[in-house]
Amino acid sequence: MPRLPMGDMSAAEVIWGYGTSYEIVITPHLGRISLKDTVNVKDIQEESYGDNAVDARETGRPIEISVPMTRSTLEQLEAALGGVLDSYDILIISADISCAGMYERSLPLLIKPKCGAVADPDHKTWIEVFHTYPVPAIDLGWARDEQRVFLVNFKTFISQESEHEGELYSIGVL
């Protein structure tokens, strides 16, 4: 019986900006890297049948990705948090109230399963999400028994480019 090409369980390496000049590895991670794929459905109803559906239509397929970054470099945090690293190695985080849309600033995100501490070199095990933009959800804690994690969620978009028009992601990368 065929198995998932990426295996049943493992850590992963995550690369934001895959295949671009902005490519940066944003792992290691502590906790679960998550890719959630949910198909939204809207019921079609008729008054005669009350709240029962007589048909349904797919209305979208939002993809949710979250990466719990830990032991990150300032360069990784600069990319994931949308900050600016100054010449004194101080990371400045500001509100990004810009007129530019997230889609036009989105980049591909690649998830590579790991075996031990090494990313799998087999491209058939990789997942590429074509358009993503980081949206931090930071809740840092200070405690003697709690490791700090920078949770970064990625907003995903359906591709509008001709190469992948209408597509969201692929399991296996060419």
C-alpha positions in Angstrom: 0.0 0.0 0.0 1.4 3.4 -1.0 2.4 5.8 1.9 2.5 9.5 2.1 5.7 10.6 0.4 6.6 12.9 3.3 6.3 10.1 5.9 4.2 9.8 9.0 5.9 12.1 11.4 8.9 14.4 11.7 10.2 17.8 12.4 10.5 20.1 9.3 12.6 22.9 7.8 10.5 25.9 6.6 11.8 28.2 3.9 9.9 31.5 3.2 10.7 33.1 -0.2 11.6 29.7 -1.7 13.1 30.1 -5.1 13.4 33.9 -4.8 16.3 36.3 -3.8 14.5 36.7 -0.4 14.8 33.0 0.5 15.3 32.5 4.3 15.1 29.4 6.5 12.8 30.3 9.4 13.2 27.2 11.5 14.2 25.6 14.0 10.8 25.3 15.6 9.4 24.0 18.9 6.0 22.5 18.6 3.8 21.7 15.7 4.2 23.3 12.3 0.7 23.2 10.9 -0.8 23.3 7.4 -4.6 23.3 7.7 -6.6 22.8 4.5 -10.3 23.3 4.9 -12.9 23.4 2.1 -15.7 25.9 2.8 -19.1 24.8 1.7 -22.3 26.8 1.5 -25.6 25.0 1.6 -28.3 25.6 -1.1 -31.7 25.5 0.6 -35.4 25.6 -0.3 -38.1 26.9 2.0 -40.1 23.7 1.7 -37.2 21.7 3.3 -36.5 23.9 6.2 -32.9 24.0 7.3 -32.0 20.9 5.3 -29.6 21.3 2.4 -30.9 20.4 -1.1 -27.5 20.9 -2.6 -24.2 22.7 -1.8 -21.4 24.6 -3.4 -17.7 25.0 -2.6 -17.1 28.6 -1.8 -13.3 28.6 -1.1 -10.4 26.7 0.3 -8.5 28.8 2.8 -5.1 27.3 3.8 -3.7 28.2 7.2 0.0 27.7 8.1 1.6 28.3 11.5 5.2 28.0 12.4 6.3 28.2 16.1 9.8 29.6 15.6 12.4 29.2 18.4 16.1 30.0 18.9 15.7 32.3 15.9 18.3 34.7 14.5 17.6 38.4 14.2 17.6 38.0 10.4 14.9 35.3 10.7 12.8 37.4 13.0 13.3 40.4 10.7 11.7 38.4 7.8 9.0 36.7 9.8 7.9 39.7 11.9 8.3 42.3 9.3 10.8 44.3 11.3 13.9 46.3 10.4 17.3 45.3 11.7 19.5 48.4 12.2 23.2 48.7 12.2 23.4 48.0 16.0 21.6 44.6 15.6 18.4 46.0 17.2 15.2 44.7 15.6 12.6 47.4 15.3 9.0 46.3 14.9 6.5 48.8 13.6 2.8 48.7 12.6 2.6 48.1 8.8 -0.3 50.3 7.8 0.6 50.4 4.1 -1.3 50.7 0.9 0.4 47.7 -0.6 -1.6 44.5 -0.6 -0.2 41.4 1.0 -0.7 39.4 -2.2 1.8 41.5 -4.1 4.3 41.1 -1.2 3.6 37.3 -0.8 6.3 34.7 -1.4 6.4 30.9 -1.8 6.7 28.9 1.4 8.4 25.4 1.4 8.1 22.8 4.0 10.7 20.0 4.0 10.3 17.0 6.4 13.4 16.2 8.4 15.0 12.9 9.4 16.9 13.7 12.6 18.3 17.1 12.0 18.6 16.9 8.2 16.0 18.1 5.7 14.9 15.5 3.3 16.6 16.1 -0.1 13.8 14.3 -2.0 11.7 17.0 -3.6 8.7 14.6 -3.7 8.4 14.9 0.1 8.3 18.7 0.1 5.2 20.9 0.2 5.2 24.3 -1.6 2.5 26.9 -0.9 2.7 29.3 -3.8 1.7 32.6 -2.1 2.1 33.3 1.6 2.6 36.4 3.8 3.7 36.2 7.5 1.2 37.5 10.1 2.8 37.2 13.6 0.8 36.1 16.6 3.4 36.7 19.3 2.8 35.8 22.9 6.2 35.7 24.6 6.4 34.4 28.1 9.1 34.6 30.8 9.2 31.6 33.2 11.9 29.3 34.5 10.3 26.3 32.7 9.0 27.8 29.5 11.0 28.3 26.3 10.1 31.3 24.2 8.5 30.8 20.9 7.6 33.3 18.1 4.4 32.0 16.6 4.1 33.1 13.0 0.9 32.4 11.0 1.1 32.7 7.2 -1.8 34.3 5.2 -2.2 32.3 2.0 -3.6 33.4 -1.3 -4.8 31.6 -4.4 -2.3 32.1 -7.2 -3.2 34.6 -9.9 -0.1 34.0 -12.0 -0.4 32.0 -15.2 2.0 29.3 -14.1 -0.1 28.3 -11.1 -3.4 30.2 -11.7 -6.1 29.0 -9.3 -3.7 26.8 -7.4 -2.9 26.9 -3.7 -0.1 24.4 -3.0 1.6 21.2 -4.2 2.7 18.1 -2.4 5.9 17.4 -4.2 8.0 20.1 -6.0 9.6 20.0 -9.4 
